[in-house]
Amino acid sequence: MNLVTEIGILVLAAFVGFEVISKVPNTLHTPLMSGTNAIHGIVLLGGLLVIGESSGFLSKLLLVIAIAFGTINVIGGFLVTDRMLGMFKRKPVVRADAEREAGS
């Protein structure tokens, strides 16, 4: 494929991705993030496999940058997902509040 075709595919993929993600309701964002974290884990594994076979400084540099950004994305996604799921956990009852509730 030539460069123009690859850029066209990239632009179309970005457009389709934006359209699909913008239609997702708020209640599905946490499961969607968990799924994309798993996909990014696979992408990172692929990047690590490709960097072993690559030759040339520029390709290795681009792969290192891509792997670094992918790693940041995976870690950040897991942290955000954990924080979002933490909002649904019950808060522990403080002892003073429990005594006050029992006394009234």
N, CA, C and O atoms as a GROMACS GRO file, in nm:
protein
  416
    1MET      N    1   0.084  -0.119   0.000
    1MET     CA    2   0.000   0.000   0.000
    1MET      C    3   0.088   0.124   0.000
    1MET      O    4   0.196   0.126   0.058
    2ASN      N    5   0.039   0.224  -0.065
    2ASN     CA    6   0.117   0.347  -0.066
    2ASN      C    7   0.073   0.436   0.052
    2ASN      O    8  -0.022   0.406   0.123
    3LEU      N    9   0.144   0.544   0.069
    3LEU     CA   10   0.124   0.632   0.184
    3LEU      C   11  -0.015   0.696   0.184
    3LEU      O   12  -0.076   0.711   0.290
    4VAL      N   13  -0.065   0.735   0.068
    4VAL     CA   14  -0.196   0.800   0.060
    4VAL      C   15  -0.306   0.703   0.105
    4VAL      O   16  -0.398   0.743   0.177
    5THR      N   17  -0.298   0.578   0.064
    5THR     CA   18  -0.396   0.478   0.106
    5THR      C   19  -0.391   0.457   0.256
    5THR      O   20  -0.496   0.449   0.320
    6GLU      N   21  -0.272   0.447   0.314
    6GLU     CA   22  -0.259   0.427   0.458
    6GLU      C   23  -0.313   0.547   0.536
    6GLU      O   24  -0.376   0.529   0.640
    7ILE      N   25  -0.288   0.668   0.489
    7ILE     CA   26  -0.341   0.788   0.556
    7ILE      C   27  -0.493   0.791   0.544
    7ILE      O   28  -0.562   0.829   0.639
    8GLY      N   29  -0.546   0.752   0.430
    8GLY     CA   30  -0.691   0.746   0.412
    8GLY      C   31  -0.756   0.647   0.508
    8GLY      O   32  -0.861   0.675   0.565
    9ILE      N   33  -0.694   0.530   0.524
    9ILE     CA   34  -0.745   0.430   0.618
    9ILE      C   35  -0.740   0.483   0.761
    9ILE      O   36  -0.834   0.462   0.838
   10LEU      N   37  -0.633   0.552   0.797
   10LEU     CA   38  -0.620   0.610   0.930
   10LEU      C   39  -0.729   0.713   0.957
   10LEU      O   40  -0.789   0.713   1.064
   11VAL      N   41  -0.755   0.801   0.860
   11VAL     CA   42  -0.858   0.904   0.877
   11VAL      C   43  -0.996   0.840   0.888
   11VAL      O   44  -1.075   0.879   0.973
   12LEU      N   45  -1.026   0.743   0.803
   12LEU     CA   46  -1.155   0.675   0.811
   12LEU      C   47  -1.172   0.600   0.942
   12LEU      O   48  -1.281   0.602   1.001
   13ALA      N   49  -1.067   0.534   0.990
   13ALA     CA   50  -1.075   0.462   1.117
   13ALA      C   51  -1.098   0.559   1.233
   13ALA      O   52  -1.176   0.529   1.324
   14ALA      N   53  -1.033   0.675   1.230
   14ALA     CA   54  -1.054   0.775   1.335
   14ALA      C   55  -1.197   0.827   1.332
   14ALA      O   56  -1.259   0.844   1.437
   15PHE      N   57  -1.250   0.852   1.214
   15PHE     CA   58  -1.387   0.901   1.201
   15PHE      C   59  -1.487   0.797   1.251
   15PHE      O   60  -1.577   0.830   1.328
   16VAL      N   61  -1.473   0.673   1.208
   16VAL     CA   62  -1.564   0.567   1.251
   16VAL      C   63  -1.554   0.546   1.402
   16VAL      O   64  -1.655   0.530   1.469
   17GLY      N   65  -1.432   0.545   1.455
   17GLY     CA   66  -1.414   0.529   1.600
   17GLY      C   67  -1.481   0.640   1.678
   17GLY      O   68  -1.545   0.614   1.780
   18PHE      N   69  -1.468   0.764   1.631
   18PHE     CA   70  -1.532   0.877   1.699
   18PHE      C   71  -1.684   0.864   1.695
   18PHE      O   72  -1.751   0.888   1.796
   19GLU      N   73  -1.738   0.826   1.582
   19GLU     CA   74  -1.883   0.812   1.570
   19GLU      C   75  -1.936   0.699   1.658
   19GLU      O   76  -2.041   0.714   1.720
   20VAL      N   77  -1.865   0.589   1.666
   20VAL     CA   78  -1.910   0.477   1.748
   20VAL      C   79  -1.904   0.514   1.897
   20VAL      O   80  -1.999   0.487   1.971
   21ILE      N   81  -1.795   0.573   1.941
   21ILE     CA   82  -1.777   0.607   2.082
   21ILE      C   83  -1.874   0.716   2.126
   21ILE      O   84  -1.921   0.714   2.239
   22SER      N   85  -1.905   0.811   2.039
   22SER     CA   86  -1.994   0.921   2.079
   22SER      C   87  -2.137   0.873   2.100
   22SER      O   88  -2.216   0.944   2.163
   23LYS      N   89  -2.173   0.757   2.048
   23LYS     CA   90  -2.308   0.704   2.063
   23LYS      C   91  -2.324   0.615   2.187
   23LYS      O   92  -2.434   0.567   2.214
   24VAL      N   93  -2.218   0.593   2.262
   24VAL     CA   94  -2.224   0.504   2.379
   24VAL      C   95  -2.288   0.579   2.496
   24VAL      O   96  -2.244   0.689   2.530
   25PRO      N   97  -2.392   0.520   2.559
   25PRO     CA   98  -2.451   0.586   2.676
   25PRO      C   99  -2.356   0.585   2.796
   25PRO      O  100  -2.265   0.503   2.804
   26ASN      N  101  -2.379   0.677   2.888
   26ASN     CA  102  -2.290   0.692   3.003
   26ASN      C  103  -2.282   0.567   3.089
   26ASN      O  104  -2.178   0.540   3.148
   27THR      N  105  -2.389   0.489   3.096
   27THR     CA  106  -2.388   0.370   3.181
   27THR      C  107  -2.297   0.260   3.128
   27THR      O  108  -2.262   0.168   3.202
   28LEU      N  109  -2.258   0.268   3.004
   28LEU     CA  110  -2.172   0.164   2.946
   28LEU      C  111  -2.025   0.204   2.937
   28LEU      O  112  -1.945   0.127   2.884
   29HIS      N  113  -1.988   0.320   2.987
   29HIS     CA  114  -1.850   0.363   2.973
   29HIS      C  115  -1.753   0.274   3.051
   29HIS      O  116  -1.644   0.244   3.001
   30THR      N  117  -1.789   0.232   3.173
   30THR     CA  118  -1.698   0.148   3.251
   30THR      C  119  -1.673   0.014   3.184
   30THR      O  120  -1.557  -0.026   3.171
   31PRO      N  121  -1.776  -0.060   3.141
   31PRO     CA  122  -1.747  -0.187   3.071
   31PRO      C  123  -1.671  -0.166   2.941
   31PRO      O  124  -1.587  -0.247   2.904
   32LEU      N  125  -1.700  -0.056   2.872
   32LEU     CA  126  -1.630  -0.027   2.747
   32LEU      C  127  -1.482  -0.001   2.774
   32LEU      O  128  -1.396  -0.045   2.698
   33MET      N  129  -1.452   0.073   2.882
   33MET     CA  130  -1.313   0.100   2.916
   33MET      C  131  -1.239  -0.029   2.952
   33MET      O  132  -1.122  -0.046   2.917
   34SER      N  133  -1.307  -0.119   3.022
   34SER     CA  134  -1.243  -0.246   3.056
   34SER      C  135  -1.210  -0.326   2.930
   34SER      O  136  -1.104  -0.387   2.920
   35GLY      N  137  -1.301  -0.324   2.834
   35GLY     CA  138  -1.276  -0.393   2.708
   35GLY      C  139  -1.161  -0.331   2.630
   35GLY      O  140  -1.078  -0.403   2.574
   36THR      N  141  -1.156  -0.198   2.626
   36THR     CA  142  -1.047  -0.134   2.553
   36THR      C  143  -0.913  -0.153   2.624
   36THR      O  144  -0.809  -0.157   2.558
   37ASN      N  145  -0.915  -0.165   2.756
   37ASN     CA  146  -0.790  -0.196   2.827
   37ASN      C  147  -0.737  -0.332   2.785
   37ASN      O  148  -0.616  -0.348   2.766
   38ALA      N  149  -0.825  -0.429   2.770
   38ALA     CA  150  -0.782  -0.561   2.725
   38ALA      C  151  -0.727  -0.554   2.582
   38ALA      O  152  -0.626  -0.618   2.552
   39ILE      N  153  -0.792  -0.479   2.496
   39ILE     CA  154  -0.745  -0.465   2.358
   39ILE      C  155  -0.609  -0.396   2.356
   39ILE      O  156  -0.521  -0.436   2.280
   40HIS      N  157  -0.591  -0.293   2.438
   40HIS     CA  158  -0.462  -0.224   2.440
   40HIS      C  159  -0.352  -0.314   2.495
   40HIS      O  160  -0.236  -0.301   2.456
   41GLY      N  161  -0.387  -0.405   2.584
   41GLY     CA  162  -0.288  -0.503   2.630
   41GLY      C  163  -0.240  -0.590   2.516
   41GLY      O  164  -0.121  -0.621   2.506
   42ILE      N  165  -0.332  -0.630   2.428
   42ILE     CA  166  -0.294  -0.710   2.310
   42ILE      C  167  -0.209  -0.626   2.215
   42ILE      O  168  -0.113  -0.676   2.157
   43VAL      N  169  -0.246  -0.499   2.200
   43VAL     CA  170  -0.168  -0.410   2.113
   43VAL      C  171  -0.025  -0.394   2.166
   43VAL      O  172   0.071  -0.394   2.089
   44LEU      N  173  -0.012  -0.380   2.298
   44LEU     CA  174   0.123  -0.370   2.357
   44LEU      C  175   0.205  -0.495   2.333
   44LEU      O  176   0.323  -0.487   2.301
   45LEU      N  177   0.142  -0.610   2.347
   45LEU     CA  178   0.213  -0.735   2.320
   45LEU      C  179   0.258  -0.741   2.174
   45LEU      O  180   0.371  -0.782   2.145
   46GLY      N  181   0.171  -0.700   2.083
   46GLY     CA  182   0.208  -0.696   1.940
   46GLY      C  183   0.323  -0.600   1.915
   46GLY      O  184   0.414  -0.630   1.837
   47GLY      N  185   0.320  -0.483   1.982
   47GLY     CA  186   0.430  -0.386   1.967
   47GLY      C  187   0.562  -0.442   2.016
   47GLY      O  188   0.667  -0.419   1.956
   48LEU      N  189   0.556  -0.515   2.127
   48LEU     CA  190   0.679  -0.574   2.179
   48LEU      C  191   0.733  -0.682   2.086
   48LEU      O  192   0.854  -0.697   2.070
   49LEU      N  193   0.641  -0.758   2.022
   49LEU     CA  194   0.687  -0.859   1.927
   49LEU      C  195   0.745  -0.795   1.801
   49LEU      O  196   0.844  -0.844   1.746
   50VAL      N  197   0.685  -0.687   1.755
   50VAL     CA  198   0.731  -0.622   1.632
   50VAL      C  199   0.864  -0.553   1.654
   50VAL      O  200   0.948  -0.550   1.564
   51ILE      N  201   0.886  -0.496   1.773
   51ILE     CA  202   1.011  -0.424   1.797
   51ILE      C  203   1.132  -0.518   1.790
   51ILE      O  204   1.242  -0.475   1.757
   52GLY      N  205   1.111  -0.645   1.823
   52GLY     CA  206   1.220  -0.742   1.812
   52GLY      C  207   1.261  -0.769   1.669
   52GLY      O  208   1.378  -0.799   1.642
   53GLU      N  209   1.166  -0.759   1.577
   53GLU     CA  210   1.192  -0.788   1.436
   53GLU      C  211   1.228  -0.664   1.356
   53GLU      O  212   1.272  -0.675   1.241
   54SER      N  213   1.211  -0.546   1.413
   54SER     CA  214   1.232  -0.422   1.336
   54SER      C  215   1.380  -0.394   1.318
   54SER      O  216   1.465  -0.438   1.396
   55SER      N  217   1.408  -0.320   1.213
   55SER     CA  218   1.545  -0.277   1.188
   55SER      C  219   1.542  -0.128   1.155
   55SER      O  220   1.446  -0.079   1.096
   56GLY      N  221   1.645  -0.060   1.194
   56GLY     CA  222   1.651   0.083   1.168
   56GLY      C  223   1.615   0.163   1.292
   56GLY      O  224   1.530   0.124   1.372
   57PHE      N  225   1.682   0.275   1.304
   57PHE     CA  226   1.664   0.357   1.424
   57PHE      C  227   1.525   0.419   1.430
   57PHE      O  228   1.463   0.420   1.536
   58LEU      N  229   1.476   0.471   1.319
   58LEU     CA  230   1.348   0.540   1.318
   58LEU      C  231   1.232   0.446   1.354
   58LEU      O  232   1.145   0.483   1.432
   59SER      N  233   1.232   0.326   1.298
   59SER     CA  234   1.123   0.232   1.329
   59SER      C  235   1.127   0.189   1.476
   59SER      O  236   1.023   0.176   1.540
   60LYS      N  237   1.248   0.167   1.528
   60LYS     CA  238   1.258   0.132   1.671
   60LYS      C  239   1.214   0.248   1.760
   60LYS      O  240   1.148   0.227   1.862
   61LEU      N  241   1.251   0.369   1.723
   61LEU     CA  242   1.212   0.486   1.801
   61LEU      C  243   1.060   0.503   1.802
   61LEU      O  244   1.001   0.526   1.907
   62LEU      N  245   0.998   0.490   1.686
   62LEU     CA  246   0.853   0.502   1.678
   62LEU      C  247   0.783   0.392   1.757
   62LEU      O  248   0.681   0.416   1.822
   63LEU      N  249   0.837   0.272   1.753
   63LEU     CA  250   0.778   0.162   1.830
   63LEU      C  251   0.793   0.184   1.980
   63LEU      O  252   0.700   0.154   2.056
   64VAL      N  253   0.907   0.236   2.024
   64VAL     CA  254   0.925   0.264   2.167
   64VAL      C  255   0.826   0.371   2.212
   64VAL      O  256   0.768   0.360   2.320
   65ILE      N  257   0.807   0.474   2.131
   65ILE     CA  258   0.711   0.579   2.165
   65ILE      C  259   0.569   0.522   2.169
   65ILE      O  260   0.492   0.552   2.260
   66ALA      N  261   0.534   0.439   2.071
   66ALA     CA  262   0.401   0.379   2.067
   66ALA      C  263   0.378   0.287   2.186
   66ALA      O  264   0.270   0.287   2.245
   67ILE      N  265   0.478   0.209   2.223
   67ILE     CA  266   0.466   0.119   2.339
   67ILE      C  267   0.453   0.199   2.467
   67ILE      O  268   0.376   0.162   2.556
   68ALA      N  269   0.528   0.309   2.479
   68ALA     CA  270   0.518   0.393   2.599
   68ALA      C  271   0.379   0.455   2.611
   68ALA      O  272   0.320   0.452   2.718
   69PHE      N  273   0.327   0.511   2.500
   69PHE     CA  274   0.193   0.570   2.504
   69PHE      C  275   0.087   0.463   2.531
   69PHE      O  276  -0.008   0.489   2.606
   70GLY      N  277   0.102   0.346   2.472
   70GLY     CA  278   0.006   0.238   2.498
   70GLY      C  279   0.008   0.194   2.643
   70GLY      O  280  -0.097   0.166   2.701
   71THR      N  281   0.127   0.187   2.701
   71THR     CA  282   0.138   0.149   2.843
   71THR      C  283   0.072   0.253   2.932
   71THR      O  284   0.000   0.218   3.025
   72ILE      N  285   0.096   0.380   2.903
   72ILE     CA  286   0.032   0.487   2.980
   72ILE      C  287  -0.120   0.476   2.967
   72ILE      O  288  -0.192   0.495   3.066
   73ASN      N  289  -0.169   0.446   2.848
   73ASN     CA  290  -0.312   0.434   2.825
   73ASN      C  291  -0.371   0.317   2.904
   73ASN      O  292  -0.477   0.331   2.964
   74VAL      N  293  -0.304   0.203   2.904
   74VAL     CA  294  -0.355   0.087   2.977
   74VAL      C  295  -0.358   0.114   3.127
   74VAL      O  296  -0.458   0.087   3.193
   75ILE      N  297  -0.250   0.166   3.180
   75ILE     CA  298  -0.244   0.193   3.325
   75ILE      C  299  -0.347   0.298   3.364
   75ILE      O  300  -0.418   0.282   3.464
   76GLY      N  301  -0.355   0.405   3.288
   76GLY     CA  302  -0.454   0.508   3.317
   76GLY      C  303  -0.596   0.456   3.308
   76GLY      O  304  -0.681   0.492   3.389
   77GLY      N  305  -0.622   0.373   3.209
   77GLY     CA  306  -0.756   0.314   3.195
   77GLY      C  307  -0.793   0.226   3.312
   77GLY      O  308  -0.905   0.233   3.362
   78PHE      N  309  -0.698   0.144   3.359
   78PHE     CA  310  -0.727   0.060   3.474
   78PHE      C  311  -0.748   0.145   3.600
   78PHE      O  312  -0.834   0.113   3.682
   79LEU      N  313  -0.672   0.252   3.617
   79LEU     CA  314  -0.689   0.338   3.734
   79LEU      C  315  -0.825   0.407   3.732
   79LEU      O  316  -0.894   0.414   3.834
   80VAL      N  317  -0.864   0.458   3.616
   80VAL     CA  318  -0.994   0.525   3.605
   80VAL      C  319  -1.107   0.425   3.626
   80VAL      O  320  -1.204   0.456   3.694
   81THR      N  321  -1.095   0.306   3.568
   81THR     CA  322  -1.198   0.204   3.586
   81THR      C  323  -1.210   0.165   3.733
   81THR      O  324  -1.321   0.150   3.784
   82ASP      N  325  -1.098   0.148   3.800
   82ASP     CA  326  -1.101   0.112   3.942
   82ASP      C  327  -1.167   0.222   4.025
   82ASP      O  328  -1.243   0.194   4.117
   83ARG      N  329  -1.137   0.346   3.991
   83ARG     CA  330  -1.197   0.458   4.065
   83ARG      C  331  -1.347   0.465   4.039
   83ARG      O  332  -1.425   0.491   4.131
   84MET      N  333  -1.387   0.442   3.915
   84MET     CA  334  -1.530   0.445   3.883
   84MET      C  335  -1.604   0.332   3.954
   84MET      O  336  -1.714   0.353   4.005
   85LEU      N  337  -1.546   0.214   3.957
   85LEU     CA  338  -1.610   0.103   4.026
   85LEU      C  339  -1.611   0.124   4.177
   85LEU      O  340  -1.700   0.076   4.246
   86GLY      N  341  -1.512   0.197   4.228
   86GLY     CA  342  -1.508   0.228   4.371
   86GLY      C  343  -1.624   0.316   4.414
   86GLY      O  344  -1.661   0.316   4.532
   87MET      N  345  -1.681   0.392   4.322
   87MET     CA  346  -1.795   0.477   4.357
   87MET      C  347  -1.918   0.394   4.391
   87MET      O  348  -2.009   0.444   4.458
   88PHE      N  349  -1.923   0.268   4.347
   88PHE     CA  350  -2.039   0.185   4.372
   88PHE      C  351  -2.024   0.098   4.498
   88PHE      O  352  -2.118   0.027   4.534
   89LYS      N  353  -1.910   0.102   4.562
   89LYS     CA  354  -1.889   0.024   4.683
   89LYS      C  355  -1.956   0.095   4.801
   89LYS      O  356  -1.964   0.217   4.805
   90ARG      N  357  -2.003   0.014   4.896
   90ARG     CA  358  -2.062   0.073   5.016
   90ARG      C  359  -1.952   0.132   5.102
   90ARG      O  360  -1.844   0.076   5.116
   91LYS      N  361  -1.984   0.246   5.160
   91LYS     CA  362  -1.888   0.310   5.248
   91LYS      C  363  -1.898   0.248   5.385
   91LYS      O  364  -2.008   0.217   5.432
   92PRO      N  365  -1.784   0.227   5.453
   92PRO     CA  366  -1.790   0.167   5.587
   92PRO      C  367  -1.858   0.262   5.685
   92PRO      O  368  -1.843   0.384   5.677
   93VAL      N  369  -1.934   0.203   5.777
   93VAL     CA  370  -2.005   0.283   5.877
   93VAL      C  371  -1.905   0.323   5.984
   93VAL      O  372  -1.835   0.240   6.041
   94VAL      N  373  -1.901   0.453   6.012
   94VAL     CA  374  -1.813   0.504   6.117
   94VAL      C  375  -1.878   0.475   6.251
   94VAL      O  376  -2.000   0.487   6.264
   95ARG      N  377  -1.799   0.436   6.351
   95ARG     CA  378  -1.852   0.392   6.480
   95ARG      C  379  -1.935   0.501   6.548
   95ARG      O  380  -2.040   0.471   6.604
   96ALA      N  381  -1.893   0.625   6.544
   96ALA     CA  382  -1.967   0.733   6.607
   96ALA      C  383  -2.103   0.752   6.539
   96ALA      O  384  -2.202   0.779   6.607
   97ASP      N  385  -2.109   0.738   6.408
   97ASP     CA  386  -2.235   0.749   6.336
   97ASP      C  387  -2.328   0.635   6.373
   97ASP      O  388  -2.448   0.656   6.388
   98ALA      N  389  -2.274   0.515   6.388
   98ALA     CA  390  -2.356   0.400   6.424
   98ALA      C  391  -2.414   0.416   6.564
   98ALA      O  392  -2.529   0.380   6.587
   99GLU      N  393  -2.336   0.469   6.660
   99GLU     CA  394  -2.386   0.491   6.797
   99GLU      C  395  -2.493   0.598   6.798
   99GLU      O  396  -2.593   0.586   6.870
  100ARG      N  397  -2.474   0.703   6.717
  100ARG     CA  398  -2.573   0.810   6.709
  100ARG      C  399  -2.705   0.758   6.651
  100ARG      O  400  -2.812   0.793   6.700
  101GLU      N  401  -2.696   0.674   6.547
  101GLU     CA  402  -2.815   0.618   6.486
  101GLU      C  403  -2.885   0.524   6.583
  101GLU      O  404  -3.008   0.520   6.586
  102ALA      N  405  -2.809   0.447   6.660
  102ALA     CA  406  -2.868   0.354   6.755
  102ALA      C  407  -2.935   0.428   6.871
  102ALA      O  408  -3.037   0.383   6.923
  103GLY      N  409  -2.880   0.542   6.911
  103GLY     CA  410  -2.933   0.620   7.024
  103GLY      C  411  -3.056   0.699   6.987
  103GLY      O  412  -3.135   0.732   7.074
  104SER      N  413  -3.074   0.731   6.860
  104SER     CA  414  -3.190   0.815   6.824
  104SER      C  415  -3.310   0.738   6.779
  104SER      O  416  -3.412   0.798   6.747
   0.00000   0.00000   0.00000
